[in-house]
Amino acid sequence: MEQAVSKENNVKHTVYKTQGTCSQYIEIEAQGDVVTKCVIYGGCAGNTKGLSHLVEGMKVDAIMSKLNGITCGAKPTSCPDQLCRALEQLQSEE
């Protein structure tokens, strides 16, 4: 999968390759500033599914303010933190 942002009918879509986590990719769609789809591939299934369901319907800024910088054990990042990196990628293409 390639990291790229596409935009069609005011819906932005990206697939982000994670770094430093058990998860491998994060797929996100947003309409305006609201996340409409979030799928995290790999990682701890219950946690990543729960995270995905929690952020769907939330505004990007709210997600970023709550999850940015969260670490996992001794790792300097986490799936929630990598979700913020994916959202940054999504926003950078506005």
C-alpha contacts under 8 A as a table, 3 or more apart, distances in Angstrom:
res1	aa1	res2	aa2	distance
1	M	15	V	7.13
1	M	17	K	7.69
2	E	15	V	6.85
2	E	16	Y	7.55
2	E	17	K	7.66
3	Q	14	T	6.79
3	Q	15	V	5.42
3	Q	16	Y	5.13
3	Q	17	K	6.46
4	A	14	T	5.62
4	A	15	V	6.45
4	A	16	Y	7.52
5	V	12	K	6.76
5	V	13	H	5.55
5	V	14	T	4.54
5	V	15	V	7.42
5	V	89	Q	7.55
5	V	90	L	6.18
5	V	93	E	6.76
6	S	12	K	5.68
6	S	13	H	5.26
6	S	14	T	6.50
7	K	10	N	6.27
7	K	11	V	5.51
7	K	12	K	4.36
7	K	13	H	6.28
8	E	11	V	5.34
8	E	12	K	6.60
10	N	31	Q	6.01
10	N	32	G	6.80
11	V	29	E	6.58
11	V	30	A	5.61
11	V	31	Q	4.58
11	V	32	G	7.07
12	K	29	E	5.43
12	K	30	A	5.26
12	K	31	Q	6.36
12	K	32	G	7.98
12	K	90	L	7.09
13	H	27	E	7.44
13	H	28	I	5.66
13	H	29	E	4.36
13	H	30	A	6.65
13	H	90	L	7.20
14	T	27	E	5.77
14	T	28	I	5.45
14	T	29	E	6.62
14	T	86	A	7.61
14	T	89	Q	7.81
14	T	90	L	6.27
15	V	25	Y	6.58
15	V	26	I	5.63
15	V	27	E	4.35
15	V	28	I	6.48
15	V	86	A	7.67
16	Y	25	Y	5.44
16	Y	26	I	5.11
16	Y	27	E	6.32
16	Y	86	A	5.50
16	Y	89	Q	7.85
17	K	24	Q	5.99
17	K	25	Y	4.52
17	K	26	I	6.59
18	T	21	T	6.64
18	T	23	S	6.69
18	T	24	Q	5.38
18	T	25	Y	5.39
18	T	26	I	6.98
18	T	82	Q	6.11
19	Q	24	Q	7.67
19	Q	82	Q	7.37
20	G	75	K	7.16
20	G	76	P	7.80
20	G	77	T	6.56
20	G	78	S	7.47
21	T	24	Q	7.28
21	T	43	G	7.44
21	T	75	K	7.89
21	T	77	T	7.07
21	T	78	S	5.87
21	T	79	C	6.33
22	C	42	G	6.38
22	C	43	G	4.53
22	C	44	C	7.55
22	C	79	C	7.87
23	S	26	I	7.91
23	S	40	I	6.76
23	S	41	Y	5.70
23	S	42	G	4.10
23	S	43	G	3.99
23	S	44	C	7.64
23	S	79	C	6.77
24	Q	40	I	7.68
24	Q	41	Y	5.70
24	Q	42	G	5.52
24	Q	43	G	7.37
25	Y	40	I	6.02
25	Y	41	Y	5.22
25	Y	42	G	7.32
26	I	38	C	7.10
26	I	39	V	5.76
26	I	40	I	4.52
26	I	41	Y	6.18
26	I	83	L	6.86
26	I	86	A	6.99
27	E	37	K	7.64
27	E	38	C	5.67
27	E	39	V	5.12
27	E	40	I	6.43
28	I	35	V	7.16
28	I	36	T	7.66
28	I	37	K	5.42
28	I	38	C	4.60
28	I	39	V	6.62
28	I	86	A	7.65
28	I	87	L	7.76
29	E	35	V	5.90
29	E	36	T	5.54
29	E	37	K	4.91
29	E	38	C	6.65
30	A	33	D	6.40
30	A	34	V	5.32
30	A	35	V	4.19
30	A	36	T	5.11
30	A	37	K	6.85
31	Q	34	V	5.50
31	Q	35	V	6.53
31	Q	36	T	6.57
33	D	59	K	5.43
33	D	60	V	5.62
33	D	61	D	7.85
34	V	56	E	7.77
34	V	57	G	5.88
34	V	58	M	5.50
34	V	59	K	4.33
34	V	60	V	5.91
35	V	38	C	7.21
35	V	55	V	6.85
35	V	56	E	5.23
35	V	57	G	5.43
35	V	58	M	5.80
35	V	59	K	6.29
35	V	60	V	6.54
36	T	56	E	5.25
36	T	57	G	5.66
37	K	52	S	7.79
37	K	56	E	5.78
38	C	52	S	5.12
38	C	53	H	7.48
38	C	55	V	7.36
38	C	56	E	6.42
39	V	48	T	7.97
39	V	49	K	7.47
39	V	52	S	5.94
40	I	43	G	7.75
40	I	48	T	5.91
40	I	49	K	7.18
40	I	52	S	6.92
41	Y	48	T	7.99
42	G	45	A	6.99
43	G	47	N	7.98
43	G	48	T	6.68
43	G	79	C	7.92
44	C	47	N	5.49
44	C	48	T	5.99
45	A	48	T	5.31
45	A	49	K	5.93
46	G	49	K	5.29
46	G	50	G	5.98
47	N	50	G	5.07
47	N	51	L	6.03
48	T	51	L	5.02
48	T	52	S	6.06
48	T	79	C	7.47
49	K	52	S	5.08
49	K	53	H	6.24
50	G	53	H	5.24
50	G	54	L	6.15
51	L	54	L	5.10
51	L	55	V	6.32
51	L	80	P	7.51
52	S	55	V	5.54
52	S	56	E	6.38
53	H	56	E	5.49
54	L	57	G	7.96
54	L	58	M	7.89
55	V	58	M	5.29
55	V	63	I	6.77
58	M	62	A	6.82
58	M	63	I	6.79
59	K	62	A	5.38
59	K	63	I	6.48
60	V	63	I	5.20
60	V	64	M	6.18
60	V	87	L	7.05
61	D	64	M	5.06
61	D	65	S	6.11
62	A	65	S	5.22
62	A	66	K	6.38
63	I	66	K	5.36
63	I	67	L	6.02
63	I	68	N	7.93
63	I	84	C	7.46
64	M	67	L	5.42
64	M	68	N	5.29
64	M	84	C	5.63
64	M	87	L	7.92
65	S	68	N	6.11
67	L	70	I	5.90
67	L	80	P	5.52
67	L	81	D	5.78
67	L	84	C	6.87
68	N	80	P	7.13
68	N	81	D	5.01
68	N	84	C	5.86
69	G	77	T	6.72
69	G	81	D	5.47
70	I	77	T	6.22
70	I	78	S	6.07
70	I	80	P	6.60
70	I	81	D	5.47
71	T	74	A	7.40
71	T	75	K	6.03
71	T	76	P	5.35
71	T	77	T	4.40
71	T	78	S	4.89
71	T	81	D	7.16
72	C	75	K	5.31
72	C	76	P	7.02
72	C	77	T	6.08
72	C	78	S	4.95
75	K	78	S	7.14
77	T	81	D	5.77
77	T	82	Q	6.89
78	S	81	D	5.04
78	S	82	Q	6.03
79	C	82	Q	4.98
79	C	83	L	6.09
80	P	83	L	5.00
80	P	84	C	6.60
81	D	84	C	5.11
81	D	85	R	6.62
82	Q	85	R	4.87
82	Q	86	A	6.25
83	L	86	A	4.99
83	L	87	L	6.21
84	C	87	L	4.95
84	C	88	E	6.13
85	R	88	E	4.97
85	R	89	Q	6.29
86	A	89	Q	5.04
86	A	90	L	6.25
87	L	90	L	4.86
87	L	91	Q	6.13
88	E	91	Q	5.08
88	E	92	S	5.99
89	Q	92	S	5.14
89	Q	93	E	6.94
90	L	93	E	5.96
90	L	94	E	7.69
91	Q	94	E	5.64
